[in-house]
Amino acid sequence: MQDISLEQAIEVLLDHTKKIEAVEEVPLLESLGRVIAEDAVASFDNPPFDRSPLDGYTFAASGTKGASQEHPASLAIIGEECAGDFFEGDVPEGAALRLMTGAAIPEGCDCVVRQEDVTLEDGRILVPYELHHHENYCFAGEDVRKGTLLVKKGTELTAAHLGVLASLGFGKVKVYRRLRVAIASTGDELVLPGEPLRPGKIYNSNLYVLAGRLQELGFQPEVLGILPDDVDEAAEFIDAWRDKADFFLTTGGVSVGKKDIMHGVVNKIGTRLFWRVCIKPGAPVIAYTAGNMLGIALSGNPFASFATFELLARQVLSKFSGRGSVRYIPVEGFLADKFPKPSYGRRFIRAHYRNGVFTIPEQHDSGSLFSAAGCNALIDIPAGTGPVPSGSRVRGVLL
């Protein structure tokens, strides 16, 4: 397939993306952002016992009947209980137990009075008003009842989920295994940051943008460096990952120049799904399969590779991982600044979106990455659109 729409390209990619079904058990603290692979159900009531909501004294409310400021109820203090302790035995009527917030309420008690409301006198408390059955009283299971579904299978775990699971004693959880995604750049002109910049060379920014975005989205990529502009060497290298990676991303080598090697690489190692998508920037993108591995070869132009990663790869990442949060979000708003160029084909331009308003930088070349810093959206300009005046209503995607 060639020269297809963005929507067609996404459909083809998703048709060749299978959600990861392999399951592993991990410590709870390592499960943040992972997708739980089974329903998590409460095995007991939480809290597991009736408890005090405050620091004070617990007793039978009937012992304060008729109490007033002039004639307070007098109750003997028979002990003390802090949170984490457990008072064994009953508290008889006419007696009281001092206890702290969160402590278990023992047998024979059905209310709690605030400690600042009572007066201490010779080992007794004077209670100046009546208390009622279950006043200042937290019941067992008040937060969660035994058998409650805590987290549904397929849910992406957040910090709140971890807290709920921890409160019910889950030390480990079963989650789907992580997506194995590998990234590399092609190009003899590239050197890594930190190396000397020799004549004719440029620093490789694409690798860092993609690795950074993958990590921001919650993935742990294998960063494989720079591949040479040699079809055989690059093909051998990528093919070696077909059983180690689910998804392989490269930048560069996708156009029609002498050293655009990815066409030859794909012919050697797998099956091409499409080449060229009707968008700007980043049109000459190649999608392919190599065994069970899905690959996308992005443009080498820095902003083009970033934009097509956002528009294409994120949909794939979401389906692979089962994480809906990875998808971009469609938004609409007004353009604060005019866009002076006509768009003969469908174009995506970098922008910052806030409160329904898009603002755009002056620089829009596909090779320029600097002006993308601080942008959080792409504006979708349809094919055949002339210059877009400020104040126009436009659509885009929030990144």
MARLUM-378504 format. One record per residue (C-alpha): x, y, z; residue in three letters. Coordinates in steps of 0.001 Angstrom, whole numbers, padded with zeros to 6 digits, always signed. Example, Ala and Ser with C-alpha at 12.3 -4.5 7.8 and 13.67 -1.06 7.14 Angstrom:
BEGIN
+012300-004500+007800ALA+013670-001060+007140SER
***
This chain:
BEGIN
+000000+000000+000000MET+001206+003492-000810GLN-000002+007072-000278ASP-002743+006126+002169ILE-004602+008323+004635SER-003600+008617+008274LEU-006756+006779+009303GLU-006029+003937+006867GLN-002463+003696+008138ALA-003657+003443+011743ILE-006173+000761+010759GLU-003491-001301+009005VAL-001137-001001+011965LEU-003808-001996+014482LEU-004780-004986+012320ASP-001203-006208+012794HIS-001000-005410+016511THR-001923-008042+019073LYS-002497-007131+022695LYS+000107-008746+024915ILE-001501-011617+026836GLU+001533-013029+028669ALA+001167-012600+032448VAL+003714-012148+035210GLU+003465-011596+038944GLU+005294-008555+040294VAL+005668-006856+043695PRO+002932-004298+044252LEU+005386-001382+044257LEU+006547-002371+040765GLU+003048-002500+039291SER+002377+001235+038855LEU+001273+001917+035287GLY+000994-001786+034507ARG-002255-003449+033412VAL-003688-005887+035919ILE-004330-009339+034455ALA-007051-010574+036824GLU-009837-009169+038961ASP-008616-008159+042410ALA-011239-008971+045052VAL-011260-008102+048760ALA-010704-011226+050866SER-011822-009537+054111PHE-013638-006475+055410ASP-011594-003283+055577ASN-011196-001987+058184PRO-011237-005515+059631PRO-012684-004405+062975PHE-014864-001684+064493ASP-012566+001235+065350ARG-012370+004683+066865SER-012366+007757+064596PRO-010719+009933+067262LEU-008628+010045+070432ASP-010887+009538+073425GLY-012656+006979+075574TYR-014966+004109+074639THR-017709+002569+076756PHE-021355+001526+076695ALA-023473+004579+075784ALA-026158+003469+078259SER-023789+004422+081087GLY-024197+008122+080213THR-027987+008248+080255LYS-029140+011524+081847GLY-025610+012958+082014ALA-025265+016756+082031SER-022815+019488+082963GLN-024314+019597+086454GLU-024516+015820+086825HIS-021850+014185+084611PRO-021614+010426+084237ALA-018646+008971+086100SER-016852+006002+084483LEU-013828+004084+085798ALA-010831+003921+083419ILE-009767+000267+083186ILE-007030+000482+080559GLY-005622+002039+077435GLU-005372+000942+073819GLU-003361+002516+070987CYS-003769+001788+067286ALA-002197-001585+066640GLY-002881-002872+070160ASP-005803-005122+071053PHE-007700-005038+074347PHE-008757-008532+075296GLU-011958-009012+077194GLY-015108-006978+077712ASP-015508-003488+079103VAL-018307-003692+081708PRO-020992-001047+081954GLU-019839+001839+084095GLY-016244+001460+082901ALA-014322+003102+080076ALA-011226+002330+078019LEU-008931+005085+076804ARG-008115+004583+073107LEU-006461+006389+070216MET-007596+007068+066651THR-007766+003831+064678GLY-007758+001553+067708ALA-010190-001384+067802ALA-013359-000903+069836ILE-013675-003826+072283PRO-016710-005872+073282GLU-019135-004067+075553GLY-018486-000632+073974CYS-020654+001115+071396ASP-019522+004748+071337CYS-016480+007033+071742VAL-016238+010396+073476VAL-013536+012955+072601ARG-010884+013142+075288GLN-011080+016956+075326GLU-014767+016732+076291ASP-014203+014837+079553VAL-012625+015620+082899THR-010190+013254+084640LEU-010746+012701+088355GLU-009138+009997+090506ASP-008854+007364+087749GLY-012277+008126+086363ARG-013707+010265+083557ILE-016595+012648+083996LEU-018757+012775+080828VAL-020925+015940+080737PRO-023530+014800+078195TYR-025346+011710+076962GLU-023802+009643+074177LEU-025809+007445+071871HIS-025420+003986+070410HIS-022703+004035+067680HIS-021832+007714+068186GLU-018276+008452+066942ASN-017994+004882+065726TYR-016407+003386+062585CYS-017689-000015+061510PHE-015709-002960+060171ALA-015953-002989+056373GLY-016843+000704+056279GLU-014322+001243+053463ASP-014529-002117+051659VAL-016662-005202+052238ARG-015324-008716+051769LYS-015965-009835+048176GLY-015875-006291+046747THR-014257-005984+043305LEU-011294-003710+043982LEU-009737-003489+040527VAL-011194-004919+037329LYS-009028-007001+035025LYS-007544-004843+032267GLY-007263-001719+034433THR-004104+000400+034251GLU-002905+000648+037841LEU-002606+004097+039406THR-001187+005164+042761ALA-004721+005096+044219ALA-005161+001492+043036HIS-001877+000558+044716LEU-003097+002113+047956GLY-006384+000187+047835VAL-004618-003092+047060LEU-002061-002509+049821ALA-004865-001874+052333SER-006257-005308+051517LEU-002912-007079+051879GLY-001886-007534+048249PHE+001900-007845+048282GLY+002042-008970+044649LYS-000258-008639+041634VAL-000537-010364+038287LYS-000017-008003+035358VAL+000512-008339+031630TYR+004178-008379+030716ARG+005753-005178+029534ARG+005844-004298+025863LEU+009277-004950+024379ARG+010005-001957+022177VAL+013360-001283+020527ALA+014514+001941+018864ILE+017431+002783+016582ALA+018479+005490+014145SER+019993+005058+010699THR+022488+007381+009092GLY+026242+007576+008633ASP+025970+011312+009284GLU+024909+010772+012909LEU+027031+010841+016031VAL+025933+010513+019642LEU+025959+013502+021978PRO+029234+013697+023835GLY+031311+012602+020855GLU+033355+015080+018802PRO+031311+016700+016019LEU+033386+016026+012913ARG+032843+017823+009577PRO+029658+016715+007812GLY+028239+015099+010948LYS+025227+016001+013115ILE+024209+014932+016575TYR+021485+012310+016836ASN+018456+013950+018481SER+015805+011532+017186ASN+016962+008687+019382LEU+016652+010862+022467TYR+013244+012270+021549VAL+011757+008820+020960LEU+013413+007238+023994ALA+012215+010141+026118GLY+008653+010008+024808ARG+008462+006257+025347LEU+009590+006701+028932GLN+007156+009575+029455GLU+004391+007250+028262LEU+005466+004559+030730GLY+007501+002216+028524PHE+011070+000973+028935GLN+012650+000990+025466PRO+015760-000826+024344GLU+017859+001991+022869VAL+020094+000379+020242LEU+022017+003325+018860GLY+022882+004136+015253ILE+022714+001683+012352LEU+025008+002160+009337PRO+023666+003137+005905ASP+024178-000409+004680ASP+021190-002576+003769VAL+022764-005900+004681ASP+024210-004783+008012GLU+021050-002971+009081ALA+018852-005877+007975ALA+020935-008390+009923GLU+020857-006201+013016PHE+017082-005581+012987ILE+016280-009179+012066ASP+018144-010370+015152ALA+015508-008621+017250TRP+012444-010263+015695ARG+012103-012678+018639ASP+013212-010179+021284LYS+011033-007185+020440ALA+007318-006761+019849ASP+007749-003367+018234PHE+010786-001894+016436PHE+011080+001822+015684LEU+013720+003401+013461THR+014281+006902+012147THR+015785+007759+008778GLY+016312+005913+005504GLY+012691+005993+004301VAL+012662+008392+001334SER+014062+007822-002185VAL+017693+008894-001828GLY+020800+006815-002417LYS+021121+005940+001272LYS+017454+005462+002097ASP+018127+001867+003069ILE+014941+000889+004889MET+013190-000180+001671HIS+015893-002769+001068GLY+015995-003752+004744VAL+012272-004464+004820VAL+012485-006506+001611ASN+015164-008683+003224LYS+013612-009302+006635ILE+009844-009114+006318GLY+006716-007827+004621THR+005946-004181+003906ARG+002484-003063+005029LEU+002586+000440+003556PHE+004866+003259+002490TRP+003923+006944+002491ARG+001035+008404+004443VAL-000783+011468+003146CYS+000327+013858+005869ILE+002953+016512+006304LYS+005458+016266+007912PRO+006622+012649+007929GLY+004864+011291+004839ALA+007545+008731+003825PRO+006940+006337+006714VAL+007280+002571+006215ILE+005376-000027+008232ALA+006331-003694+008086TYR+006285-007023+009882THR+009212-009345+010518ALA+007896-012561+012000GLY+005819-011552+015013ASN+007555-008186+015281MET+005875-005029+014005LEU+008119-002265+012713GLY+007676+001389+011823ILE+010442+003262+010042ALA+009978+006995+010578LEU+011438+009957+008762SER+014881+011136+009784GLY+013775+014772+010013ASN+013538+015505+013749PRO+010071+017041+013953PHE+008703+014722+011267ALA+009771+011654+013230SER+008284+013139+016408PHE+004947+013958+014751ALA+004524+010574+013058THR+005483+008810+016274PHE+002683+010687+018031GLU+000127+010060+015289LEU+000940+006443+014418LEU+003075+004731+017031ALA+001019+005789+020038ARG-002034+003950+018699GLN+000077+000809+018349VAL+001596+001205+021810LEU-001872+001555+023326SER-003204-001642+021753LYS-000070-003669+022460PHE-000087-002712+026133SER-003822-002431+026780GLY-003240+001077+028164ARG-005882+003504+026967GLY-004030+006422+028548SER-001349+006176+025847VAL-003701+007314+023080ARG-003674+010971+022149TYR-006785+013048+022870ILE-008753+014858+020096PRO-009389+018519+020943VAL-010923+021587+019306GLU-010188+025245+019892GLY-009428+028634+018412PHE-006188+029608+016727LEU-004559+032545+018529ALA-002006+033193+015756ASP-002437+033065+012003LYS-000806+030229+010045PHE+000368+031897+006810PRO+001130+028883+004640LYS-001374+027129+002343PRO-001769+023391+002980SER-002086+021543-000320TYR-001993+018245+001560GLY-003090+017403+005091ARG-000714+019074+007513ARG-000051+018802+011245PHE+001548+021799+012917ILE+003033+022046+016389ARG+001118+024098+018941ALA+000494+024752+022594HIS-003105+024168+023706TYR-004654+025700+026794ARG-008240+026547+027734ASN-009555+026054+024209GLY-006872+028152+022500VAL-003990+027017+020260PHE-000853+029150+020042THR+001796+028306+017463ILE+005511+029073+017102PRO+006982+030800+014068GLU+009169+027878+012960GLN+007425+024922+011267HIS+010103+023158+009205ASP+010119+019364+009577SER+013831+019459+010314GLY+013428+021900+013205SER+012905+020482+016658LEU+013688+023497+018843PHE+010320+025169+018273SER+008514+021982+019394ALA+009805+022423+022940ALA+006887+023515+025082GLY+004283+022353+022561CYS+001666+019896+023758ASN-000556+019532+020692ALA-000672+019087+016933LEU-003188+021066+014875ILE-004790+019075+012052ASP-005152+021237+008930ILE-007138+019545+006120PRO-005779+019225+002591ALA-006677+022122+000313GLY-006715+024720+003082THR-005314+028172+002430GLY-003605+030335+005041PRO-005477+030045+008346VAL-006335+033389+009965PRO-006180+033948+013711SER-009461+033268+015463GLY-010249+030295+013230SER-011741+027219+014885ARG-009408+024263+014352VAL-009091+020647+015389ARG-006065+018883+016737GLY-004720+016241+019080VAL-003492+016787+022629LEU-000248+014955+023245LEU
***
